[in-house]
Structures are given as C-alpha cells and as structure tokens.
Amino acid sequence: MIAVSPVGVLALFQMDRDLFEHHLPRELEPKQIRLPEFEIDQETEARWTRTGLAICGRLEQFLETLTPPRLDETPIVRWKAALLKLKTIWPEHDGHRVKPRFSLTWISPDLDCEPKRASSSARPSEAKQTRVHTLDSFRVKFEPMRATDEADFSYVKTDDGYEGELTFGLRSLLEASSADTLAEAVNTLYEHVIHETAHLGFPGTSTDEQGGGTEGAVKYLSHPGEMRAYAKEYAFKYRREFPGEPFDLGKMRTIISTNDERNYLVRFADSQVQATYHSIADLSDVHAKVVDLTRRFVEHFDRLS
C-alpha cells in the first residue's frame, strides 16, 4: 500500500491568515483518549522511530554540503552533483547510476543521529555514530523531480519481500534559491522521513484511494494511519522547536506551516467545519485524537532521547 504525503497537502481548507491568527478555536483541555486502534508495542514503535532518526542522521551529513544553486545551474545538473555527494556519504547502496537504493546499515538503540533544525546560518555539525548494525530489510531512494504540480512527495511501500522501501522527493532542495528556502526544504524532508517511517508498521492511504476531491481529502485525513503518521511528524517538529517542554497545543499552533497542520490542529476544531463535513467524518473526534497522539509522541521522543 502506498501512503502519500505531499508538501502542503489538501489546500481545500485554506483560510485567510487574519482569520487564522485571530479566531482560533478554544484549546481543548489536555486529556488521555483511549486509542487502541492506533497503538503498537513500545519496542516496535521505538524501532520505527530509530529507523527514521537514522535516515535523518545520514541525510544531515549530506544536506550540510548543499548550498543554494548558481543562476546558471539547472535542477538536473544540481541533482547529478548532489547524487555524487550522497553516494559518497552514504556508500551502502545498490550502485544504480541515477536512482540508487540505499540500505539502512547503521541502526542502533544508542545511535545519536537526530538532526538539528536547519537554519540559514547553521554551522555544520559533526556526525555521531556509535554501534553499527545491519538491517537489510529496508531500502531508501530519492527522486529529483516529479511530473506534477507537487513540489515534493514521499511514500512507503512494503512489497518485493522488503519491510519497506521509502521514497522521498528532493525537488524543493534542488530548486531552493536562497539559504532560507534551502533550510525550509531540509526541515520538511526530515518531517517527511518521520511521517513515512511511521507508516512502516501502520499503513496509510492517499486522497486518490479515497475517491479524490473534497470527500477523498477528508477521508484521507480521517484515516487512522494518516492521523497517526501526521501526529508523529508534528511531535518531531514540536520537540525540535521546544526541546524539553511538554506538549502545548497553543505553542504547536504558533509553528504551523502546512495545510494539513491547519486542518488537524485548527480547522477541525471549528464547529462550522465539523457541521459542513459531518456526513463524511467526525472531525471533532479526528482533531481530538490527533492532538492527543501528538502529545503522546512528544513523550515518546523524550523517552528515546
């Protein structure tokens, strides 16, 4: 099954920024909701998390070598140069000239590989590796472009005898025109990695699989696998922005940057939006569960740190 999470997914719930900033729904009181349909054992959860952090850790070494493109440098030329750097930093791959598949051979419970938040003025940090383990059941590959209007994309599939093959689009990285846009693309890629590794043990869906259009979009966001993966992505983002702090929905709302975040964390708490789409999904329930899952995943990342 393929689970797609393009950047800025589902613009159908776009809203005026003034309205967004000044008329936020009242924050729910913190509560623990029984979520048996979302739960897996902690050891398995930790494995998927460490898989995501290991990928991010290796990517961090590669991404620190990137700079905004020259005016005469096309995305394809940039991709070829980037690929050579990536293969050097990540030598565990199948040798394919254009789209190599990389293997995960550095996963370890004590591997310190969580990436720092990228910024336009960040200085390269030293990569830290402790023990090395071989995990041959996963593959990672990258796509330089996609022939659609989507700037980026990511998905996971679990066929061909592998537990997972994760694919990530790098178009935003290759087209970044400044240090700021490059940093933004880097942070988005990290969040995509966390989202997709959450799907390794908990499959998601896509808008097309749910019938497309507005109804398909609502069903996509209401799918347990997507709710769970987005919540883990948000927790990862929150933990980097507010290290060591307990989850707070108000603070989370201050760092919202994508349509899916606005939908889950703001729009789905609005009674008018809930009434509009009540025949498709209980958006009040979706909102409450995503908020609670995000809180739980913040605590999960804290336990692993």
C-alpha positions as CSV (number, residue, x, y, z in Angstrom):
1,M,0.0,0.0,0.0
2,I,1.2,3.5,-0.8
3,A,0.8,6.4,1.6
4,V,1.4,9.8,0.0
5,S,2.1,13.0,2.0
6,P,2.9,15.8,-0.4
7,V,4.1,19.2,0.9
8,G,1.1,21.5,1.7
9,V,-1.3,18.6,1.1
10,L,-5.0,19.5,0.7
11,A,-5.3,23.2,0.1
12,L,-9.1,22.9,0.0
13,F,-9.2,24.0,3.7
14,Q,-7.2,27.2,3.1
15,M,-8.2,30.2,5.1
16,D,-7.5,33.9,5.4
17,R,-4.4,34.4,7.6
18,D,-6.0,37.1,9.7
19,L,-8.9,34.8,10.5
20,F,-6.5,32.1,11.3
21,E,-4.5,34.2,13.7
22,H,-7.3,36.0,15.5
23,H,-10.1,33.5,15.6
24,L,-8.5,30.2,16.7
25,P,-10.9,27.7,18.3
26,R,-10.6,27.3,22.0
27,E,-7.9,24.9,23.0
28,L,-9.1,21.6,24.3
29,E,-8.3,20.6,27.9
30,P,-5.4,18.1,28.0
31,K,-6.9,14.6,28.2
32,Q,-6.0,11.0,27.6
33,I,-8.2,9.3,25.0
34,R,-8.3,5.5,24.6
35,L,-6.8,4.9,21.2
36,P,-6.5,1.1,20.8
37,E,-6.7,1.4,17.0
38,F,-3.5,3.5,17.0
39,E,-1.4,1.6,19.4
40,I,1.5,-0.8,18.8
41,D,4.0,-2.2,21.3
42,Q,6.7,0.3,22.5
43,E,9.6,-1.8,21.2
44,T,8.2,-1.8,17.7
45,E,7.4,1.9,17.9
46,A,10.9,2.6,19.0
47,R,12.3,0.6,16.1
48,W,10.3,2.7,13.6
49,T,11.4,5.9,15.3
50,R,15.1,4.9,15.3
51,T,14.8,4.0,11.7
52,G,13.5,7.5,10.9
53,L,16.2,9.2,13.0
54,A,18.9,7.0,11.4
55,I,17.8,8.2,8.0
56,C,17.7,11.8,9.2
57,G,21.2,11.4,10.7
58,R,22.7,10.2,7.5
59,L,20.9,12.8,5.4
60,E,22.1,15.5,7.7
61,Q,25.7,14.8,6.6
62,F,24.6,15.1,3.0
63,L,22.4,18.2,3.4
64,E,25.1,20.2,5.1
65,T,27.1,20.0,1.9
66,L,24.3,21.7,-0.1
67,T,24.3,25.4,-1.0
68,P,21.7,27.4,-3.0
69,P,22.2,26.9,-6.8
70,R,24.0,29.2,-9.0
71,L,22.0,31.2,-11.6
72,D,23.3,29.0,-14.4
73,E,22.8,25.7,-12.6
74,T,19.7,23.7,-13.6
75,P,17.9,21.3,-11.2
76,I,19.1,18.3,-13.2
77,V,22.8,19.4,-13.1
78,R,22.3,20.1,-9.4
79,W,20.8,16.6,-8.9
80,K,23.8,14.9,-10.5
81,A,26.2,16.8,-8.3
82,A,24.1,16.1,-5.2
83,L,23.9,12.4,-6.0
84,L,27.6,12.1,-6.2
85,K,27.9,13.7,-2.7
86,L,25.1,11.5,-1.4
87,K,26.7,8.3,-2.7
88,T,30.0,9.3,-1.0
89,I,28.4,10.0,2.3
90,W,26.0,7.0,2.1
91,P,28.1,4.2,0.5
92,E,25.6,1.4,1.3
93,H,23.6,1.4,-2.0
94,D,22.9,-0.8,-5.0
95,G,25.2,1.1,-7.4
96,H,22.4,2.4,-9.7
97,R,23.7,5.3,-11.6
98,V,20.7,7.6,-11.5
99,K,18.4,6.3,-8.7
100,P,20.3,4.1,-6.3
101,R,18.5,2.4,-3.5
102,F,20.3,2.9,-0.2
103,S,20.2,0.4,2.7
104,L,20.0,1.0,6.4
105,T,23.1,-0.4,8.0
106,W,23.7,1.9,10.9
107,I,20.6,1.5,13.1
108,S,21.4,1.2,16.8
109,P,19.5,1.9,20.0
110,D,22.2,4.2,21.2
111,L,22.8,6.0,17.9
112,D,22.8,9.7,18.4
113,C,21.5,10.9,15.0
114,E,18.6,13.3,15.5
115,P,19.2,16.2,13.2
116,K,19.2,19.8,14.5
117,R,16.7,22.2,13.0
118,A,18.2,23.6,9.8
119,S,18.7,27.4,9.6
120,S,20.2,29.7,7.0
121,S,23.1,30.4,9.4
122,A,23.6,27.0,10.8
123,R,27.2,25.7,11.1
124,P,27.9,22.0,10.0
125,S,27.9,19.7,13.0
126,E,29.9,16.6,13.4
127,A,28.1,13.3,12.7
128,K,27.9,10.9,15.6
129,Q,27.8,7.2,15.2
130,T,28.2,4.6,17.9
131,R,27.4,0.9,17.1
132,V,26.7,-0.4,13.6
133,H,24.0,-2.9,12.9
134,T,22.9,-4.4,9.6
135,L,19.2,-4.1,8.7
136,D,18.8,-5.4,5.2
137,S,15.0,-5.3,5.0
138,F,14.7,-1.6,4.3
139,R,15.6,0.5,1.3
140,V,15.6,4.3,0.7
141,K,15.6,6.1,-2.6
142,F,15.3,9.7,-3.8
143,E,13.6,11.3,-6.8
144,P,14.9,14.6,-8.1
145,M,11.6,15.7,-9.7
146,R,8.0,14.7,-10.2
147,A,5.9,15.3,-13.3
148,T,3.1,17.0,-11.4
149,D,2.5,20.3,-9.7
150,E,3.6,18.8,-6.3
151,A,6.9,20.3,-5.2
152,D,7.7,17.3,-3.0
153,F,6.3,13.9,-2.2
154,S,7.1,10.9,-0.1
155,Y,5.7,7.4,0.2
156,V,6.4,3.9,1.5
157,K,5.7,0.6,0.0
158,T,6.1,-2.8,1.6
159,D,6.2,-5.3,-1.3
160,D,9.0,-7.1,-3.1
161,G,9.9,-9.0,0.1
162,Y,11.1,-5.9,1.9
163,E,9.6,-4.5,5.1
164,G,9.7,-1.1,3.5
165,E,11.0,1.0,0.6
166,L,10.9,4.7,1.4
167,T,10.9,7.2,-1.4
168,F,11.5,11.0,-1.0
169,G,11.2,13.8,-3.5
170,L,14.0,16.4,-3.4
171,R,12.6,19.0,-5.8
172,S,12.4,21.7,-3.2
173,L,16.0,21.1,-2.2
174,L,17.2,21.2,-5.7
175,E,15.2,24.4,-6.6
176,A,16.0,26.3,-3.4
177,S,17.0,29.8,-4.4
178,S,18.3,31.1,-1.0
179,A,19.7,29.8,2.3
180,D,16.3,30.3,3.9
181,T,14.3,28.3,1.3
182,L,17.0,25.6,1.5
183,A,16.7,25.4,5.3
184,E,12.9,25.2,4.9
185,A,13.2,22.3,2.4
186,V,15.7,20.5,4.7
187,N,13.3,20.7,7.7
188,T,10.4,19.5,5.5
189,L,12.4,16.5,4.3
190,Y,13.2,15.5,7.9
191,E,9.5,15.7,8.8
192,H,8.6,13.5,5.7
193,V,11.1,10.9,6.9
194,I,9.4,10.7,10.3
195,H,6.0,10.5,8.7
196,E,6.8,7.7,6.3
197,T,8.7,5.6,8.8
198,A,5.6,5.8,10.9
199,H,3.8,4.0,8.0
200,L,6.3,1.1,8.0
201,G,4.3,-0.5,10.8
202,F,1.0,1.3,10.3
203,P,-0.1,1.7,6.6
204,G,-1.8,4.9,5.4
205,T,-3.8,5.8,2.3
206,S,-4.0,8.6,-0.3
207,T,-6.6,11.1,-1.4
208,D,-7.0,9.2,-4.7
209,E,-7.5,5.9,-2.9
210,Q,-10.3,7.6,-1.0
211,G,-12.1,8.8,-4.2
212,G,-10.4,12.1,-4.7
213,G,-12.0,15.6,-4.4
214,T,-13.1,17.1,-1.1
215,E,-14.6,13.9,0.2
216,G,-11.5,12.0,-0.6
217,A,-9.4,14.6,1.1
218,V,-11.5,14.5,4.3
219,K,-11.4,10.7,4.3
220,Y,-7.6,10.8,3.8
221,L,-7.1,13.0,6.8
222,S,-9.5,10.9,8.8
223,H,-7.7,7.6,8.1
224,P,-6.1,6.2,11.3
225,G,-2.8,5.5,9.6
226,E,-2.5,9.2,8.3
227,M,-3.7,10.6,11.6
228,R,-1.0,8.7,13.4
229,A,1.8,9.5,11.0
230,Y,1.0,13.2,10.9
231,A,0.8,13.3,14.7
232,K,4.3,11.7,14.9
233,E,5.5,14.2,12.4
234,Y,4.1,17.1,14.4
235,A,5.6,15.7,17.6
236,F,9.0,15.6,15.9
237,K,8.7,19.2,14.8
238,Y,7.5,20.3,18.2
239,R,10.3,18.6,20.0
240,R,12.9,20.4,17.9
241,E,11.2,23.8,18.3
242,F,10.6,23.4,22.0
243,P,13.2,20.9,23.3
244,G,12.4,19.5,26.8
245,E,9.0,21.3,27.0
246,P,5.7,19.3,27.5
247,F,3.3,19.4,24.6
248,D,1.1,22.5,24.4
249,L,-1.4,22.9,21.6
250,G,-1.2,26.7,21.7
251,K,2.6,26.6,21.1
252,M,2.1,24.0,18.4
253,R,-0.2,26.4,16.6
254,T,2.5,29.0,16.6
255,I,4.7,26.9,14.3
256,I,2.0,25.7,11.9
257,S,3.3,25.9,8.3
258,T,1.3,23.5,6.2
259,N,-2.3,23.0,5.3
260,D,-2.5,19.6,6.9
261,E,-1.4,21.2,10.2
262,R,-4.0,23.9,9.9
263,N,-6.7,21.3,9.2
264,Y,-5.9,18.9,12.0
265,L,-4.9,21.5,14.7
266,V,-7.2,24.4,13.9
267,R,-9.9,23.9,11.3
268,F,-11.2,20.5,12.5
269,A,-11.8,22.1,15.9
270,D,-14.2,24.6,14.3
271,S,-17.9,23.7,14.8
272,Q,-18.9,25.1,11.4
273,V,-16.3,23.0,9.6
274,Q,-17.4,20.0,11.6
275,A,-21.0,20.6,10.6
276,T,-20.1,21.0,6.9
277,Y,-18.3,17.6,6.7
278,H,-20.2,15.7,9.4
279,S,-21.6,13.2,6.8
280,I,-18.0,12.2,5.8
281,A,-16.2,12.1,9.2
282,D,-16.4,13.2,12.8
283,L,-13.8,16.0,12.6
284,S,-14.2,16.9,16.2
285,D,-13.0,13.3,17.0
286,V,-10.3,13.5,14.4
287,H,-9.0,16.7,15.9
288,A,-9.0,15.5,19.5
289,K,-7.3,12.2,18.6
290,V,-4.5,13.9,16.5
291,V,-3.9,16.4,19.4
292,D,-3.7,13.5,21.9
293,L,-1.5,11.4,19.6
294,T,0.9,14.3,19.1
295,R,1.2,14.8,22.9
296,R,1.9,11.1,23.3
297,F,4.6,11.1,20.5
298,V,6.3,14.1,22.1
299,E,6.6,12.0,25.3
300,H,7.8,9.1,23.1
301,F,10.6,11.1,21.6
302,D,11.5,12.3,25.1
303,R,11.8,8.7,26.3
304,L,14.2,7.9,23.5
305,S,16.4,10.9,23.9
